[in-house]
Amino acid sequence: RVWCAMRATSVTRPDLRIVVMCLCFGVILGRWSAPCAHGGCARCESDVFNEFGDKNVYDSPDVSPAPPSPSPTGSFSFSDGRGTYERREFLSVDGKEKDVPYVNIVRSFAGTFRSGDIHACHQINLLAFGEAVVTTMEGSEGNRLVERTRTVTGGDRVVIPAHTPHLWRFTKDSLITESWLHAGNRTQCKFSAWFYLPLRDKVGDPKKTFVAV
């Protein structure tokens, strides 16, 4: 609960500026605290870079290497029934960079799924607008991964630790950015993926149309 002390005035109604300030502060505080109250804030904080999934997950019979992507090199986009996925690379003036900076921009329609996979690096997503339910398989009960879900909305940042199976289910039309980082030095990581079949089966195998951009 947020308490606001309002300045005394000579009129009976409160100062509108103070009311607006109090309301804005309440909204901001609620935005920060609400996810934590539901146990959904940990994966949005920087300390998640010190957390990792179980590297033994790749030995599970539910995990298989993702097939090679038919995407062209450099910047490209592809479309399917879920929406559009666009990769943008940013070359230096001399074009001699060893690791070209990139960002992926993903437009997804309500009711669609993405991911269902695992990466060797931390995955970083920023939800520009929309709403989605993010599922991660983490921890363990005996030798079994435990499913954890949380709802994210416009403005939320999601950090998924390396070696963690995950799935995005979009409940509203959404736009997110996506990239991968090495946890140690926060440099960008080359994409690699393994399918986690219990989640990947929900994504299916949509037919993609690729275009170089």
N, C-alpha and C positions, 0 to 999 in steps of 0.2 A: 504494500500500500504506500502511496506517495502522499506526503503531507506538504501543503503549500501555505506559507505564512504570507498573508496579503497585507499590503501597506494600508494604514488608516487614511481615509480621505474625508472630505467634508460633505460628501454626498452619500446617499444610502446604498447606491449600487457600487460594486467593486470596479476597480480600475481594469478596463478591458485588456490592457497590455499585460497586466499581471496574470489575468485569467488565461490568456493565450500562452504565456510562457509556462505556466503550470501544466496546462494540457499537453504542450509539446514535450515537456520534461517527462510527464507520465507516460506518453506514448513511447518515447525513447527508452525509458527504463523498463517498460513492459516488454519491448522488443528484445532487450538484452536478457531479461530475467526469465521470460516465459519458456524459451527452449530449455534452459537449465532445470526449470521446475519439472519438466517432463523427461529429464535425462537425455535430451537430444542436443546438448551444446558441446559436448567434448570434442566431437569430430570437426567443429568449426573453429577451434583454437589452435594457436601455434604449437602448443606442446604435443600435438598429434604427430609432429615430425620426429618425435622420439619413440613413437609406437610403430610396431610392425605386426603384420599377420604371421601366421605359422608357415615357415618355409617348407615344412613337410607336406603342405597342402597339395603340392604338385605330384606327390606320390599317390594321391587318392584316385580310385577308379572313376570318380566323377569328374576328373580333370583331364583335358586333352589340349594339345597345342592348337592355337587358332590357325587355320590354313593361311597360306600367303595371300596378301591382299592384291587384287587386280588393279589397285589405284595407280595412276601415273605418278612420276616423281615430281617434286616441287609442289606448288600450290594447285589444289584441285577441289572439286565439289562432287558430291553424288546425292541423288534423290531417290526416294522410294516411298512406300505408303506411309511411312512414319513422319516424313518431312525432308529436311535438307541438312547435310553435313558438309561443312566447308573448312578446308585447311588453308591457312594463309601463312606463307613463308616470307620473311623480310630480309632480303639480301643487302649486304653492305655495298658501298659505292664501288669498291674494287672487286666485289664478288668472291673474295678469297677466304671468307669465314669457313672454318672447319665445321662448326655446328651452327646451322642457320636458325635464328630465332623463329618461333612459330606460335600460332594459336589456332585452335579449332573452334568454330562457331557452329552450334547445333540448334536447329529449329525443329521442334517436335510437336506433333498434334496430341490433343487430349486422348487418353486411352491407349497410347502406344508405349512400347518398352524399348530400352536401350541397355547396352553393356551385357550383363550376365557373364562377366569374365574376371580375370585376375591379371595384375601387372606386377612387374618386378620393382617398380618405382611408385612413389606416392602420386595419386591422381588428384588434380586440383580442378574444381568446378566452381564457377560463379553463375548463379541464376539471375539473369538480367530481368526477366519477368516471367510470370506463370507460377505453376505449383507442381510439385512432384513428391512422390514417396520414394525414399532411398532405402534399399535393403542391403545390409552387409551381413556376412557370415563370419563371426568372430568368436573369440573365447573358446571354451569347450566344456562340455558336460561328459566326463569320461574321455572318449576319443571322438566325440561328435561336435561339429561346429554348431553354434547357436545363432539363430536368425534374429537380427535387430533391425527395426524399421523406424524411420522418422520422417516427418513431413517438412519440406523446405519450400520457401516462397521467395518472391522477388527480392533481390538484395542479399540473399544468404550465400555464404561461401561454404563449400563442402570439401573436406580433405579426407580422402580414403587412403589409409595406410597401405604400403606395399604388401603384396601376398594376401590380400583380403578379397574374397569373392564379393561381387556387388551387382546391384540391379537398379536401374532407374525406371519408375513407372510414372508417366506424366498424367496428372489428373486435370490439368488445364493446358491449353496451348502455351508453349514455353520456348524461351531462348536461353541457352547456356553457353559459356565458354568452357573449354576443356584442354588441359595440358598435363604433362607428367614431369616431376622433379625428383632429382636425387635428394634424399632427406638430409644427407650430411652437409652439403654445400649449397643446396637450393638451386643448382644448375639444371637446365632442362635435360630430360632423359629421352633417349630414343624409344619409340613406341615398340612394345612387344606385348603379346597377350596369350592367355590360355583360357579356354572356355571352361566354366563351371556348369556342368550340364543341368543340374536341377534348376538353375536360374536361366541359363541360356535357352533352354527349351521354351521359356515364356517369350523370348525374343523371336524365335523362329529363324528362318533364312530368307529374309526379304530380298527381292531382286533389285539390284542397284544399277543406276545409270550414271557413269562417271563422265566428268567434263574437266579438262585442264583449264585453269584460270590464270 
